[in-house]
Amino acid sequence: LQPADLATHLRQEVIDEITRNQPQMVQQAIDDAISESKAYLMKYDTEALFASTSTDPYLKRLIKDIAVWHLLRLASPNVRMEVYRTAYEDALNFFKGVMK
């Protein structure tokens, strides 16, 4: 995933405001989301799942849900956190089911 891929989940101006125009924070959120997801998928070939050639749209959406949650934790209280928290929890629950 690239930072621009998060545009399906958050508007760029919101991302810029949250990160105060520090693009490395967006990349860190993506990296953290991938690492967190890999922890749940350890019994699978994570190198293949997360390869740059992987095009699984559902996996990408789940990673974006987690990355957005990591970004929103930095946001102001005016953001409806429960919507994003639910998406984050849904993504983790999916991975927990796969892990079992």
RADA-V372406 format. One record per residue. N is the residue number from 1. NEAR is the number of other ideal C-beta (glycine too) atoms within 12 Angstrom. D_CENTER is the distance of its C-alpha to the mean C-alpha in Angstrom with 2 decimals. Layout:
n	near	d_center
N	NEAR	D_CENTER
N	NEAR	D_CENTER
This chain:
n	near	d_center
1	33	9.11
2	17	10.77
3	29	10.23
4	16	12.31
5	25	10.08
6	36	8.14
7	19	11.71
8	21	11.40
9	34	9.50
10	32	11.21
11	14	14.52
12	20	15.05
13	11	17.65
14	23	15.41
15	34	12.98
16	20	16.28
17	20	17.71
18	30	15.01
19	28	14.98
20	15	18.69
21	14	18.38
22	17	17.12
23	20	14.91
24	13	14.50
25	26	12.42
26	35	9.77
27	23	10.11
28	20	10.11
29	37	6.77
30	34	5.53
31	22	8.38
32	25	7.82
33	38	4.74
34	33	7.22
35	20	10.03
36	27	9.23
37	38	8.97
38	26	12.05
39	19	13.87
40	27	14.00
41	29	15.06
42	16	17.69
43	13	20.55
44	18	19.26
45	12	19.40
46	23	15.95
47	14	17.47
48	14	18.22
49	26	15.03
50	26	12.96
51	13	15.90
52	12	15.84
53	9	18.01
54	18	15.79
55	12	15.52
56	18	14.35
57	13	12.88
58	18	11.89
59	29	9.95
60	27	8.12
61	23	7.61
62	36	6.40
63	42	3.78
64	35	3.17
65	38	4.31
66	40	3.15
67	42	2.36
68	40	5.07
69	36	6.67
70	36	7.18
71	37	8.62
72	34	10.56
73	22	12.15
74	25	13.97
75	25	15.13
76	13	18.59
77	9	19.82
78	10	20.43
79	22	16.94
80	14	16.93
81	20	14.65
82	12	15.67
83	17	14.05
84	29	10.52
85	21	11.56
86	17	12.82
87	29	9.79
88	32	8.00
89	19	11.39
90	20	11.81
91	34	8.96
92	25	10.54
93	18	13.91
94	23	13.48
95	31	12.85
96	17	15.73
97	13	17.87
98	22	17.36
99	17	18.14
100	10	21.37
